[in-house]
């Protein structure tokens, strides 16, 4: 998932800047992962970078443990963890079978926070929050719904005067975790989408125009009457863009808010936390939500790492899911649900050094 640069720059400046950076090179990663015990290196998800920046700055102030985080995308973070050049990675999708096989060691996934894709649209004169069902959303992005006053949309919004304006679909032109969440959701709610398009960070879109990054998609939506697309909640809030209420699995139309996104993850989670929460079972949960994870090796004695460094990493991540959660809402991230926190604690306590648990 990708957050616009202006948001990242603003928040990282609040975080102190010198204590964490997004442009370290590989050689610095190698020295950090096996060198100074008071320096930890992470890499990956750009979506979580503003939150990590603030958390790591606060953690440095109280512990003097420095965290350098490279905001290079989930795939890059997974690659650097695979190459053992970082202490932890950040990712918006769990490791897939191929990635897991390539790493060849047990990797723990700890949820850090939640985010969401929202359905944003440009309909001048429409002040009401539109209601949309999974079926209608899928048909729009399949290119089957051509006009905004199509009966499938109008029947959901009987009190709204919808214009006879062409529907213009806007999607990402670049690969992203945002698109992965979007296509994962559509693959769950539409058999036709699953068969014809599928899910992934990049897919062959059946309709519409592409924009690069959230800023590109949002820019096209704002410039194009009749446009509809998906962007991250933080961007929609900052730019005061219209967003739809989406019908969830329980039949409730849910407006995307930090509370409804947190609620999406308040379900029975698997012990390894490797779960997609799109199309959530939570009755009050927003259905296009997702976790973002920190990933690291379960056995921490590798590549000359010291036990002290392993302990510092686990203490940092413990802080992330406890004290660090207070930074979520001010930065438009959804804090972990009680269920997710409980699972995160158990996962962190399962990490070992020479086979012995690190956190007691």
N, C-alpha and C positions, 0 to 999 in steps of 0.2 A: 504494500500500500504506500502511496506517495503523497506526502503533504507538501503544499506549495512552499517554495523557498522563502517567501516573505514571512510566513508563519514560523518556520524553523529558525530563521535569522533573528527574529524578534525574541523568541523564547530562549534561544541559546544565549543571547546577550544577557537575558535576565539570569541565566544560570552561571554566569561568571566566565564563560569562554575559555579561560586558560586552563581550567581543570578538565576539560573534555573537548575533543576535536573530531571533526568529521573527515579529515583528509590525511590521516597517517598513511605512510607507505608500508609495504610488506616487511621491509627490513626492520622498521620500528616495531612491527607486530611480533616478529620473531624474537627480538630482544626483550620485549615486554612479557611475552608468554612464558619465558623461562628465566628471566632476570630478576629485577627489583621486585621484591615481594609486596611492596606498597604501591605498585602500579599494575593495574588490570586493563586488559584490552578486549574490546568487543567490536563486532562488526555485523552489519546486516540491515534490517528493516529501516526504511526511511520514515515510515509512518510513525514509529515509536520514538524517533530521535528527539523531538522537542521534549517529550516527557522524560526520557532518559537523561537529557541534558540537565534538566532542572533537578531530578532526583540525585544524579551523580555529583552535582555541585553542592547540594545540601549535605550529602554523605561525606564529601571531602572536608567540608567545614567542621564536621564533628569528629571525624576519624583520621584525617590526613591520608586516607587511601585515595589515590588518584585513579580515575577511570577515563581512558581514552576510547571513544566509541566512533567507529567509521560508519557513516551513513551512506552505504553503498548498495542497498537493496537486499532483500531476503536471500536471493540466490548467491550473491557475493558473500554474505555472512556464512551461509552453509558451506560454501567452498573453502573459506578460510578456516572454519572449524575442522573440516575434513583434512586440510593440510596442516592442522595443529599450529597455526600461526596466531591464533587468538585464544583467549580464555573462555569466551562464550560468544554465541551468535544471537542475532535477533531475527525472527521470522514470523510472517503472517500466515503461514501454512505449515502444518506438520511435515516432517520429512516423509517423502514418498518411499516406495519400496526400493527403487533404484538408488536413491541417495543413502538410504539406510545400509544397503548392501555395500556401497562404495566406502562408507566410513568404517564398517566392519567392527564397531564397538558399540556398547550400549550408550545411547544418548538420551538424556533426560530433557523433557519439555516442561517448562514451568510457565503458566499463564501470568502475564504482567499487567494486562488491562484489556479492555474491550473497545472496539470501534464498530462502525457500521457504514454501509453504502446507503445513501438516500436517493430517492427518485425525485429529481428536480425538473421543473418545467417552466416555460415562458408563455403565459397566457394573459395578455394585457386585459384588465377589466375583471378577471376572475379573482376575487378576494378570498373565497372559501378554500379551505384545505381539501383538495380532491381526495376521494377514496378510490383505491385501485386494488384489484384482486390479483393473485399470482397468475391466473390464466390470462387476464387482460395485459399484464406487464409482459408476459412471454410473447403474446401475440403482437404486441406493439414492436418488440425488438426482433421478432421474426419478420416484420414488415407486412403483417396481415391486416393491421388496423391502419387505415389510411387517413382518416379525418378525426378531429377532436370531438365532433358531435356524433361519432359512431355510437350505435345503440348500446354496445357493450360498456362504453364509458358513461354514457348519459344515464343508463338505468341504475348505475351505482351512485349517481349524483343528481337525483331528480330535481332538486331545488337550485341547481346551478345552470345558468344559461351558457352552454358551451358553444364556441364559435365553429363555423364550418371551415375551419382552418386546417391545412394539411399537417399531419404529424411528421416532424422531422426528428429522427432518432440520432442521438449523439453518443458516441462511445469512445473508448480509449484507442489511440493508434499505437501506443507503446505497450510493452508487456508490463504487468503490474499486479501486485497483490490485490488491489482494488478490483481489477477485472476477475481475478481468481474467485473472490468472494461472490461477485455478481453472477458469474457463470456457474459457480457451484450451487447457488440458490436456484437459478433457473433450471438447472439440470435435475434438481430435486422436485420441482413443482410442475415441470412440463416434460412429458415423454418425447414430444416432438423436438424440443430444444436439445434434450439429452442425445437424441439420435442424430439430428442434423448438425448440431454445433458442438455440444459437449462443454467441458469445463477446462480452464487453464488460465495461465497468466496472460496468454495471447491466443485468440481464436480467429477463425474466419467469419467475420460478421456478415449476417445475411442482409442487413439494411443499414443505412445511415451514413453519417460523416464521422471521421475520427479526429480527436484532439489529443495533443500530447500532455500528459500529466493532468492532475485535477484542474489546474489553472486553464489548460487548453479546452477541456470539456466544458468547464463552467463558462469560459469566455464565449464559446459557441452557443451555449444555451441562452446566455444573456443577450447575444447579438441577433438571435434567430427567432422571430415570432413563430410559435407553434412547436418549438424544440422541446425535447424531453431527453434526459440522460441521467447517468448515475455519477455521484461524487461523494466524497467523504463528509460526514456530518460536520466536522470542524470547519471545513471550507464553506459549507452552506450557512452555518451560523455566522461566520465572520462576514460573509457577503450578503446576508439577509435575503437569501434566495428561497423561493417557494418550494416546499417539499410535500410529498403525498403521504397520506396515512395508508398503510398496507395491511391487508387482511392476513392474519396469521393462521396457523394450523388449527387454533381453537375457535376460529370464526370471528375474532375481534379485530376491528380496524385500529391499528396501533400507529400513533405518530412517533417518529424517531426522536427520542430524548435520551439524555444520559441515564435516566432511571429505567426506561424501557429497554435500553441496550444492556445495562447491568442485569436486568431481570431475565433477558434471553439466556444468560449463562447460569442462571440459578436453577439448574436441573441436575439430575443424577449424572455425574461425569465419570468416565472411566478412570481407573487408577492412574493411568499414564497421561491423562489430560489431552491426549491426541484426538481431538474431536472437533468436528465442524458443528457450529451452533446455528447455521443458517436453517431456516424453516423450523425454528425451535419449538419444543413441546410446551414451553412456558406460556401459560394463558395470557399473561400481560407482557410478554417479551416481543420486542421488535424483530421481525423475521429475517432481516438481512444484516445480521450482526456477526461478529467474529472476535475470537481472542487474538492477541499477539503474544508470542512466546519468547522466552530466553531459553536457549539450548546449550548444553554443555555435556562433557563426558561424565558418565556416572562414576567411573574409577578415575580419580584425579592424579594418580601417580603415573605420569607419562611425560616423555620428552624432558626429563630432568627437572620437573616441577617439584617444588618443596611443599611440605605439608602446611607451612605457614601460608603460602600463596593459595593453596586449596581452601584453607579456612577463611581467608580474606574474601575469596570469591563467594563462598556459601553465605557468609555474613552479609555481604553486599546484597545478594539476591533475596535473602530473608528480609532485609530492610525494604527492598523494593515492594514486596507484597504486603508489608505492614505499614511502617511509617511513611514510605514513599507514596502510598495510595492517596494521601491528602493532597497531592499535587495534581491528581487526575482531573477532577471536575473544573478547576480554574483554567486548565488547558484544553478543555473539551474532550477529554477521554472519559470513558465509563469505568469506574472502579470495579474491582473483582467482586463478584457475588459471594455470599457466605459459603456456598457450595464449592466455588472455584478456589477460594482461599484455603479451605480445608484440604482439598486435593493438592494444592501447591505446597502446603506445609509438609505433607507426607512425602511428596516427591523430593523436596529439598533434604529431608532427613534420611533419604535412602542413598545419598551420595557417599562415596567411600574414598579412603586413602589407604592403600595396601589392604583392602578388604574390610577395613574398620570404618564405621560411620563417622562422619566429620562433625555433624551437628548432634548434640545430645538433647 
